């Protein structure tokens, strides 16, 4: 997702140059090859579409083929994408300028050859075709967090954006002279790029900031209920430890905020839960190799510290409550 966001920034820089919303001069914005071929096309819309297509392929491999995405299978799609981007970008850079684009000094504008626009449009539609095939293969996939829905909406937004771009570039012959069309083109492109990112990241980002522990417990519990721990790379022991920890911390925070004195068995139930958690962390998992022994010891130490912190909190809370009752 970081890569998608960065490519959106490159897309914006290329759009500003294409539509002449900045002074198209100097070593940066005046370099039409850099701004339009590399920033807007190669590192912009092509990279944005390629990363989303690779994401759908990885999703298909895990949920439809039940195969992991590790080792060379994780790297190969990105290598192919990078090689293709560099290959097309170098060819577009090395051919004569009259075949790609020219910088018009008199009006500070990059005039793009229509043949180049057609070539890039065909490549872009080929990428959306692959994305559509992946969506068809994923139509019956079962997941926990609506990834298919996010990808389908992203595909629709990208197709609409592509059609709008091509309609403006082909149907408005005097695009450099019409300000409102240029602003509309940039607005459509950037709304689409940012909408795709926030569509995927808004909910988890919000909950990770404001409801981290409870959302982590919900996230892992949902995978457990759906029977998809293996697909999401989550082991059973890790799930149980995390859920118990988040539950204890959440109950402690709730007790502190509400100053709850109506439940006399709360401390005892919490002590029982902590004892179960400590006993669970003491158990060694079967078939643990020697190389993982240090990791297991470190994890058990963290849970011992957690239980001691929660016990200390409740002991101090009970002392404060007892003193308050005695004073009253």
N, C-alpha and C positions, 0 to 999 in steps of 0.2 A: 504493500500500500504506500510505502514511502516512495518507491519508484514511480508509481502512478501519479502521486502528487508532484514530484519533481518534473515529470514529463508534461504535466499541466502548465507548469511555469514556463517551460520552453515553448509550449504551444502559444501561450499568451504573448511572449516576446515576438514570435513570428507573426502572430495576428496583428500586433501593433504596427509592424513594419509593412505587412501586405496592404493594410488598409490606410496607411499614411497617417496614423493618429499620433505619430511622433515625427520629428525632423529626420528624414531618411538621409542622413549624411554622417560623415565620420567613419572611423575604422570599425565600429560595431554595427549601428543601424544602417549605415551606408553600404555595408557588405551584403548584397542581396543573396549571394550564394550561401553565406553563413546563416542568415536570418530565416530565409524561406526554405531552402533545401534541407539544411541540417537542423535548425531549431524547430521550424514549424512542421516539416514533413517527417524527417527521419527520427528526431528526438521528441516530436510532438504527437501528431495523430497516429502515425505508424506504430510508435513505441507504446502509446496508450492502448491501442487495439491489440497489439501483440501480447502485452502483459495480461490483459483480460482474457484473451484466448488461451494463453498458457495456464491461467488459473482454472479455467473450465476444463482443460485437459487433465490437470492434476486431480480435480474433483471427480472426473470420470474414471480415472485410473483407480482411485481409492474406493469409490462407492459402487461402481459398476463392475470393475474387474477384480476388486478385492486384492489389489497389489499395492505394496508400499511405494512411496516416492522417496527413495533413498539412493545414495551413490550416484552413478552416472545418469540414471533416469531422472534425477532431479536437476542435473546440470545441462543435459543434451538440449532440451527445448530452448533454454536461454542462449546457449552457444549458437544454435541455428538462427535464432532471432538476431543476435548481434552480428553474425557473419552476413546475413541478408541485408541488414540495415547499412553496414559499412560498404558492401558491394554496390548496392543501388546508389548510395550517396556519393561514392567515388566516381562512378560512371557519370552521374549528373553533374559533378563538379568538373570533370576533365573534358567533357564534350564542349564544342564551341558555344560561346555565350548566346549566339543567335538562336540556338536550339533549346535554350532553357529560359534565360531572363536577362534583361539589360537594366542598368541603372540610368534613369533619365535625370540628369543634373538640373535641367531647367525647371522641372516641377517637383524634384525630390521624390521620385516614385520608382518602384521596381516593376517594370513591365514584364509579365510572365507569358511565355509562349503557350498557346492553347494546346499544342501537342503534348507538352509536359503535363499540363493539367489533366488531359485525357489519360495519359499513361499512369499518373499517380491515382486517378480515380478508379481505373481498372484494378490496380493493385489493392486499393482500399476495399473495393467491393469483393475482391477475392478473399481478403481477410475476414470480412463480415460473413462470407459464405461458409468459411471454416467454422466460425463462431456459431452460425445457425445450425450446422451439422452437429456440433457438440451439444447445443441446446436440445436438439431432437433426441440424441442418445441419452440425455439426462432427464428426459421428460417424466420418467417413472421413478426417479431416484428418491430414496428416503434419507432425509437428513434431519438434524436437530434444530438448525438455526436459519432455515429458509434461504440457503445459499442459492438454490436454483431460482427462486423468485428475484433475488437481487441481480443475478446475472441476466435473466430475461428482461428485466426493466432496463438494465444497462445497455443491452443490445438494441432495444427499441429506441432509447435515447440517442445512441450513436448513429443508427440508421437515419433518424429524423435530422440529426445534425449534418450528416453527409449529404442528404438530399437538399437541405437548405443551402449548404455551401455551394454545391454544384449549380443549383438554380440561380444563385446570385452571380457566380463567376461566369456562367454562360449567357444569362439573359440580360445582364446589365452591362452593356458595352463600355459605358463611360463611368465605370465604378469609381475611378480616382476622383471624379468631380462631384459625386453625390455623397454628401457627408452622412445622411441618415442611413443609407444602405451600408456604408462601411461600419457605422456604429452597430447596426443590427447584426452584421456578420460576426463581429467580435463578441457581442453579447450572447448570441446563440452558442458559439464555440465555448466560451468560458462558463456559461451556465451549465452546459452539458458536462464538461470536464469536472467541475466542482460538485455538481449534483451526484455524479457517479461515486466520487470519493466519500461524500457525506452519507449517501445512501447505505454504504457498507459500514462506515465507521461511527456514525452518530450514536447509535444505541450502545454498543460496547464501550465507546470512549466515555460517554456520560456516566454509565454505571461503574466503570473502573475508577473514575475520579470521585464520585459521590457515594457509591454503594459497593466498594471493592470486595469486602469479605462476603457479604450476602450474595452478590452477583456471581462470585467465584463458586460458592456453594451451589447456587441455582444452576450454573453452567455445567458443573460436573454431575450434579444429580440428574439433570435432564438427559445427559449422555448415558448415564446408568439406566434410567427408565426406558430409554429408546433402544438400549442394547447396542450402542454404537461406540463403546469405549475404544475398541480396537481401531476403528476407522479414524478416530480423532487422536489416536496415540496416547490414550490415558489408561494406565493400569488400574486394576481393582483396588490394590492396597493404597495407592496414592489418592484415589477418589475417596475412600473411607476416611483416611487421615484428614484430608482437607475439609471434608464436610463436618467432621466432629470438631475440628479446630474452629472453623467459622461459626458453628452453632454456639460453642462455649463463649467465644468472644462477643458474639451478638447478644447473648443473654446477659453477659456481664455489663455491656454498655446500656442495655435496656433497663437493668436494675439500677444502675447508677443515675440515669436520667430521670427515672420516675420515683426513685427513693421508695421502692416497694417494700412495705412491711407487712402486708396482708398474707403472705405465703410463708409460714414458718418452716416449711420443709424445703424451701428453695435452696438453702445452703447445703443441706444433706444430699439433695438430688444432684446438685452441681459437683459435690465431692465424689459422688458415685460415678458420674460421667467422666470426671477427670481421672479417677482410678482406672476406669476401663480404657481410657485413652493411653494412660501410662503403661498399662499391661500390654496393650496392643503394640505400642512402640518398642517394648522390650523383646517381642517375639522376632526371631530372625526368619526371614522368608526362605523357603526351601530353594535349593539350587542356586544360592547366591555365591558368586565366584569370589576368589580372594581379592581381585582387583576392585570389587565394589564394597569391600569391608569398610574402608574409610568413609565412603559415602553413607553407608548404613549407620555407622556410629555418629556421624555428624547429624543425620536426620533425627536419631533418637535423642541426641543432646538438645536439639531445638525443641522437641516436644516436651522434654522434661522442664526446660526453661519456661515454656508456655504454661504448663500446669502449675508451676510454682508461682508465676505471676498472677494467674487467676485466683489461686488460693490466697495469696497475700492480699489481693484486692478485696475478696469477700470477708477475710478476717478483719481488715481495717474497717470495712463498711459496717460489719456487725458491731464492732466496738463503738463506732460513732452512734449507731442507732440505740445501743444500750445506754450510753451516756445521756443521750437526748431524752430517753424514756425516764431515766432516773432523775434528771433535772426537772422534768415536768411533774 
